[in-house]
Amino acid sequence: MPILFFAAAGALCGGGAGGGWYLWRRGQQEAAKRMQQRDAEAAQQALRDAIDLADLRSKAREAGLDPDEVVAGYEKLRDSQVSPDDVLKRLGRAAITG
């Protein structure tokens, strides 16, 4: 991307270094803005995940399950370490208590 700014500076300023430096700096600022936006979106997603995990833990406790095991299972499913079919098979073999 900065190479485009240099090319534009050369065309506008007849190859002057001052215009090229300005456009290069402007490109850096734009890249920093985009990176800051991506970081903010990632932080928001992490916060939503934390809220979801807190709710999942609460529901697991209400159901009489170990919250840590439930969260670990959710994370494996989310990260594609197990498939939904694997979960159904395990549930079919699980002992029914209660």
Secondary structure as GFF3:
##gff-version 3
##sequence-region A 1 98
A	DSSP	alpha_helix	2	13	.	.	.	ID=ss1
A	DSSP	alpha_helix	17	62	.	.	.	ID=ss2
A	DSSP	alpha_helix	67	78	.	.	.	ID=ss3
A	DSSP	alpha_helix	84	93	.	.	.	ID=ss4
###
